[in-house]
């Protein structure tokens, strides 16, 4: 089920994970039940289900796996909980889960878990406006990355932190690398999401044409994988691009579609961003009539 989820095979992932959950619960196997809840949390994010459902699964996973002697799976559950909360815009909760992950990592002596904690701390701190701490945390994770798979995610977090800090040239370069590495490790959702972050960095850097091409690819990839959140994130940036190009009708359509999905799944921060851009369209129209 988890493999289907990573490959963007939504129906197969749901069927396998639900069947596994029933079997694990029937057998009274708390450890396997916790691992499946963690996988279901990830699939909820990818399939466009309400993010609160994803958070609930991740919290159940962390609770069940806290009793397991193998702390690797508890670390994975806390990692998942943190990024579920991040997507929901619950940044305090996301940082709390990342901090707990760091504590588990230190106790277990897990280098991978320490890296996971640092990259998520950096990502969340960036969204809270703590630019320098965010970049330092991501750089610390990058320096200790155990493999290319983790490196792709760390680079994306670092790129986003640089973009939020206004370091646009560095953000562009780092996110280009994140996309290149993600293409090698073949995570469908990561490949689309990282491209969306790159597209926004390119837009902020004034390269509208390239930003548009990158976002079109990200949107296609998310659509093919039925990655609901990824589709909305790409449409949000597509709306921002259309607005910068002066196509207010296209901007309105893209941002309205994005806002609808964000509202449905409970992505509070990105919903607010889309509405802010929609208000900008209103101001442009108002000024054009004066």
C-alpha positions in Angstrom: 0.0 0.0 0.0 2.8 2.4 0.9 4.6 1.6 -2.4 1.4 2.3 -4.4 1.0 5.6 -2.5 4.5 6.8 -3.4 4.0 5.8 -7.0 0.7 7.8 -7.2 -1.5 4.8 -7.5 -4.4 6.1 -5.4 -6.9 3.3 -5.6 -4.4 0.5 -5.0 -2.9 2.3 -2.1 -6.2 2.8 -0.3 -7.3 -0.8 -0.9 -4.1 -2.3 0.4 -3.7 0.0 3.4 -7.3 -0.4 4.6 -7.0 -4.2 4.2 -3.8 -4.2 6.1 -5.2 -2.0 8.9 -8.2 -4.3 9.4 -5.9 -7.3 9.6 -3.4 -5.7 12.0 -6.2 -4.5 14.3 -7.8 -7.9 14.2 -4.5 -9.5 15.2 -4.0 -7.0 18.0 -0.6 -6.0 16.5 -0.1 -2.4 17.8 3.3 -2.0 16.0 2.0 -2.9 12.5 -1.2 -0.9 13.1 0.9 2.1 13.9 2.9 1.7 10.8 -0.2 1.5 8.7 -1.7 4.6 10.3 1.5 6.4 9.3 1.2 5.2 5.7 -2.5 6.2 5.7 -1.5 9.7 6.9 0.8 10.1 3.9 -1.8 8.8 1.5 -4.4 11.2 2.9 -2.0 14.1 2.1 -1.3 12.8 -1.4 -4.9 11.9 -2.3 -6.4 15.2 -1.3 -8.4 14.1 1.8 -8.9 16.5 4.6 -5.6 17.2 6.3 -7.1 16.8 9.7 -7.7 13.2 8.8 -4.1 12.8 7.9 -3.1 14.4 11.2 -5.4 12.1 13.1 -3.8 9.0 11.4 -0.3 10.4 12.1 -1.1 11.0 15.8 -2.5 7.5 16.1 0.7 6.2 14.6 2.9 8.1 17.0 0.8 7.0 20.0 1.0 3.3 19.0 4.6 3.3 18.0 5.7 5.1 21.2 5.3 1.7 22.8 7.5 -0.1 20.2 11.1 -0.8 21.1 12.1 -0.1 17.5 12.2 3.7 17.6 12.8 4.0 13.9 9.0 3.7 13.2 8.2 6.3 15.9 10.6 8.6 14.2 8.9 8.0 10.9 5.5 8.7 12.5 6.6 12.0 14.0 8.2 13.0 10.7 4.9 12.4 9.0 2.9 14.2 11.7 5.2 17.2 11.3 4.7 17.6 7.6 1.0 16.9 7.8 0.7 19.8 10.3 2.9 21.9 8.0 0.5 21.4 5.0 -2.4 22.2 7.3 -0.8 25.5 8.3 -0.6 24.4 11.9 3.0 25.5 12.2 3.2 25.3 16.0 2.1 21.7 16.0 4.4 21.0 13.1 7.4 22.4 15.0 6.4 20.5 18.2 6.4 17.2 16.3 9.8 18.0 14.7 11.2 18.9 18.2 9.8 15.5 19.5 11.4 13.8 16.6 14.8 15.4 17.5 14.4 14.1 21.1 13.7 10.6 19.8 16.7 10.8 17.4 19.1 11.8 20.2 17.8 9.0 22.4 18.1 6.4 19.7 21.3 7.7 18.2 19.6 7.9 14.8 21.4 10.1 12.3 18.5 9.9 9.8 16.0 11.0 12.4 18.2 13.9 13.4 18.3 15.0 9.7 14.6 14.6 9.3 14.0 16.7 12.4 16.4 19.5 11.3 15.0 19.8 7.8 11.4 20.1 9.1 12.4 22.5 11.8 14.0 24.6 9.0 10.9 24.4 6.8 8.5 25.4 9.6 10.8 28.2 10.9 11.0 29.6 7.4 7.2 29.9 7.2 7.2 31.6 10.6 9.6 34.2 9.4 12.6 33.0 11.3 14.8 33.1 8.3 18.3 32.7 9.7 17.4 29.9 12.0 15.5 28.2 9.2 18.5 28.3 6.8 21.0 27.1 9.5 18.7 24.2 10.4 18.4 23.1 6.8 22.1 23.5 6.2 22.8 21.4 9.2 20.5 18.6 7.8 22.2 18.8 4.4 25.6 18.4 5.9 24.5 15.1 7.6 22.2 13.7 4.9 22.5 9.9 4.8 21.4 9.4 1.1 20.1 11.1 -2.0 16.4 10.5 -1.1 16.8 12.6 2.1 19.0 15.1 0.2 16.2 15.9 -2.2 13.8 16.8 0.6 16.4 18.8 2.5 17.3 20.8 -0.6 13.6 21.6 -1.1 13.3 22.8 2.5 16.5 24.9 2.2 15.3 26.3 -1.1 12.0 27.4 0.4 13.8 28.9 3.4 16.0 30.9 1.0 13.0 32.1 -1.0 11.2 33.2 2.2 14.4 35.0 3.3 14.5 36.9 -0.1 17.7 35.0 -1.2 16.1 34.4 -4.6 19.2 33.5 -6.6 20.2 30.9 -4.1 16.6 29.6 -3.8 16.5 29.1 -7.5 19.8 27.2 -7.6 19.0 25.0 -4.6 15.5 24.2 -5.8 16.8 23.3 -9.3 19.1 20.8 -7.5 16.2 19.5 -5.4 14.2 18.8 -8.6 17.1 17.1 -10.2 17.7 14.8 -7.2 14.0 14.1 -6.7 13.8 12.9 -10.4 16.6 10.4 -9.6 14.8 9.0 -6.5 11.5 8.8 -8.3 9.0 10.0 -5.7 6.1 11.2 -7.9 4.6 13.6 -5.3 8.0 15.1 -4.3 8.9 15.7 -8.0 5.7 17.7 -8.5 5.8 19.6 -5.2 9.5 20.6 -5.5 8.8 21.8 -9.1 6.0 24.0 -7.7 8.4 25.5 -5.2 10.9 26.1 -8.0 8.3 27.7 -10.2 7.4 30.2 -7.4 11.1 31.0 -6.8 11.5 31.6 -10.5 8.5 33.9 -10.5 9.8 35.9 -7.6 13.1 36.1 -9.4 11.4 37.7 -12.4 11.7 34.7 -14.8 8.0 34.4 -15.6 8.4 32.4 -18.8 10.5 29.7 -17.2 8.3 29.7 -14.1 5.2 29.1 -16.3 6.9 26.1 -18.0 8.0 24.6 -14.7 4.5 25.0 -13.2 2.8 23.4 -16.2 5.0 20.4 -15.8 4.3 20.3 -12.0 0.6 20.5 -12.6 0.7 17.7 -15.2 2.6 15.5 -12.9 0.3 16.1 -10.0 -2.8 15.6 -12.2 -1.4 12.2 -13.5 -0.7 11.1 -9.9 -4.1 12.4 -8.7 -2.1 14.4 -6.1 -4.9 16.8 -5.0 -2.8 19.1 -2.8 -0.1 19.2 -5.5 -2.6 20.3 -8.1 -3.9 23.1 -5.8 -0.4 24.3 -5.0 0.5 24.4 -8.7 -2.7 26.2 -9.6 -2.0 28.8 -6.9 1.4 29.6 -8.5 -0.2 29.5 -12.0 -2.6 32.1 -10.8 0.2 34.3 -9.5 2.0 33.9 -12.8 -1.2 34.9 -14.8 -1.7 37.9 -12.6 1.9 39.1 -13.2 1.3 38.6 -17.0 -1.8 40.7 -16.8 -4.3 37.9 -17.5 -6.7 38.6 -14.7 -9.4 36.2 -15.9 -6.9 33.3 -15.9 -5.5 34.4 -12.6 -9.0 34.5 -11.1 -9.8 31.0 -12.3 -6.6 29.4 -11.1 -6.7 31.0 -7.7 -10.4 30.2 -7.2 -9.7 26.5 -8.0 -6.7 26.5 -5.7 -8.7 28.2 -2.9 -11.6 25.8 -3.2 -9.3 22.8 -2.7 -7.4 24.4 0.2 -10.7 25.2 1.9 -12.0 21.6 1.4 -8.9 19.9 2.8 -8.1 22.5 5.5 -4.8 23.9 4.2 -5.3 27.2 6.1 -2.0 28.9 5.3 -2.2 28.4 1.5 -5.9 29.2 1.5 -5.0 32.6 3.0 -2.3 33.1 0.4 -4.7 32.4 -2.4 -7.3 34.8 -1.0 -4.6 37.4 -0.6 -3.8 37.0 -4.3 -7.5 37.2 -5.2 -7.7 40.5 -3.3 -4.8 41.7 -5.3 -6.7 41.1 -8.5 -9.6 43.1 -7.0 -7.3 46.0 -6.3 -5.8 45.9 -9.8 -9.3 45.9 -11.3 -10.3 48.8 -9.1 -7.2 50.9 -9.9 -7.8 50.2 -13.6 -11.3 51.7 -13.4 -10.1 54.9 -11.7 
